[in-house]
Amino acid sequence: MVTVRGSFGWATLAAVLLLVPFASTPAQAAPAGPEPAARADATAAADWTGPLSTRGRWIVDANGDRFKLRSGNWHGASGTWNGSGNVDDDASHHAGENSGRIPLGLDRAPMAEIVAGFQEIGINSIRLPFSNEMVHDSRPVTDDAVAANPGLRGRTPLQVYDAVIGELTGAGLAVILNNHTNTTRWCCGVDGNERWNASQSVQTWEDDWLFMARRYKDNKRVVGADLYNEVRRNIWDDPNWGLGDDHDWFAASQRVGDRILTEANADLLIVVEGINWTGIPVDGFAHGRPTLEPVRNLSHTLVDSGKLVYSAHFYDYTGPNHSGATGTGETTDPRYRDFSPAELIDVLNRQAFFVTAEQDQHFTAPVWISEFGVGGRAETNAKARAWFENFVDQLVRTDADFAYWPLVGWHENRTGNGWALLHWDAAGHRMGVYDGDDWRAAAWSRLVGASGRTGQVAPVTEWSMLSPDHGDFIASRRMRALPDFDSGARKAVCPDGQRLLGLGHTGNRGLCSDVTTGPLANAAGAPEVVKDERYVPPGGDWASGYTKLQCADGRFVSGYAVRGAAVSSVLCAAAPGGVITGTAGRTVWFDRGDNRGAAPKGGDFANGRYKGQCADDEYVAGVAYTGRIGSSRTPDALFCRKLR
């Protein structure tokens, strides 16, 4: 969510960071009588079947039809209090809009009217923020907070959240649960909500996610778990992507995503946002907005393929190295609105859109721009207006999934925060983006009415990275249910149905795929762990002078284990009859350079390391290493055999 635009107030580092708007969640603007394109789209909003999954860069419904997330954020349940002043005083809440700890606007309009407004403007899905505090909040909401919905009186915030989900999904809209904050207050500076574990334990965060995922398991229109909002720096520390410590957002999101799928609700999409901010926002100090750039070198492999969605946020007044501050503490870095259209496209592609643009990579997945927005009627900044038009052009050009921030706001005499697409006043009168005086109306119509891919999306080849950098990386449901196959070693196993195709010479990274064969593996055949050369036949020395861990005929390598940098064992899975035939093969050496073929797919799965990879129509039948003095026993060669 976008934070308040303002200065840093740099008396000390802490004082500065306490005010930094690292990401932001702005205000609101308004829609009323929808245009024909939006009306037509609303009619079809319920014409889909859950649950949702992914095929390459596309999200699809249960029938395999493309489901484009044309979403908006209905905020409030994660909190609107600014963190100081009387929590009951509207003036202490962001833009003076007090949500009462529940989705905003329930004091001013009936739920059904609000939801109908979403449909009118072309929305088919809602990102619904909540806080961990809300999950445990047993205090009933005030009568004033639900004045327009008296049936909600006496309920807790979570019970109101339940009712809102029921209304949304009953109207045919998809809902993505969004863990926005730890505490119920406005996001996103140095506010105690910087990380998933900033104001609570990791255990609490994971337990709350399992609770929420189970709570809505029977509602197939609750389609996603957006794991945490705008992960960013606190006063002293940065989040990171892959260092293995308690600030490692990659590891934390990988773990809780797998736990949700295996322990709570296998139907949900797992939405992982990039890192929103690292470093100290002062000229001369390293700082920036990594967003999804780390994904290129380290991507998630969930236990269930087809469930990962990446997300990113963009606002005009922030930038790739600009926190969004104005005045004291502002850096000289450009904001997104300062870029020319061509420059903006380049920056956006580098930071996020490459994930969908580049196919057959280990990181290829849908990208959901789950927050973007701009001021409405009162926005007079020409650069901000131009940025919004250019950004909408990018969303249309890339056929991107999106979620506007925010949908609902307050107005009095047609003035107020202005960011929302729909506003209600204290008397319940609505002001909307299509009322004739909102400059955003044409761009919004262009966005929700844009043509894009529709209909069936064919199944795609899966490419998956294994990264046992700091511990086990077992992406196989089957192997998770079996005993530890190499106790004391770090183990990496491909998702069920995929086979190992590549390894890094150092660094322990691997690449899996189902290319050519589709899902592979004989569930009836028990996997076998190989730690020696028992299956290397006489005369079959494919790596002379090296130790060869080779699978038996009819089996393929689906995983491996390492101790330190050294190969410890390979895991051999049984293939269905007729898929693997013959015993001939070829040796792929990669101890002195890359050896991945002329046009390898899957991407750079071991950045900065030598890599070996079998061809698309092959499988790994063995791994060789040397134990000679001075060697780390890292993989040096693959034994690649043809399929069929």
Secondary structure, 3 states (H helix, E strand, C coil): CCCCCCCCCCCCHHHHHCCCCCCCCCCCCCCCCCCHHHHHHHHCCCCCCCCCEEECCEEECCCCEECCCEEEECCCCCCCECCCCCCCCHHHEHHHCCCCCCCCCCCCCCHHHHHHHHHHCCCCEEEEEEEHHHHHCCCCCCCHHHCCCHHHCCCCHHHHHHHHHHHHHHCCCEEEEEEEECCCCCCCCCCCCCCCCCCCCHHHHHHHHHHHHHHCCCCCCEEEEECCCCCCCCCCCCCECCCCCCCEHHHHHHHHHHHHHHHHCCCCEEEEECECCEECCCCCCCEECCECHHHHCCCCCCCCCCCEEEEEEEECCCECCECCCCCCCCCCCCCHHHCCHHHHHHHHHHHHHHHHHCCCECCCCCEEEEEEECCCCCCCCHHHHHHHHHHHHHHHHCCCEEEECCCEEECECCECCCCCCEEECCCCCEEECCCCCCCCHHHHHHHHCCCCCCCECCCCCCEEEECCCCCCEECCHHHHCCCCCCCCCEEEECCCECEEEEEECCCCCEEEECCCCCCECCCCCCCEEECCCCCCCCCCCCCCCCEEEECCCCEEEEEEEEECCEEEEEEEEECCCCCCCCCCCEEEECCCCCECCCCCCECCCCCCCCEEECCCCEEEEEEEECCCCCCCCCCCEEEEEECC
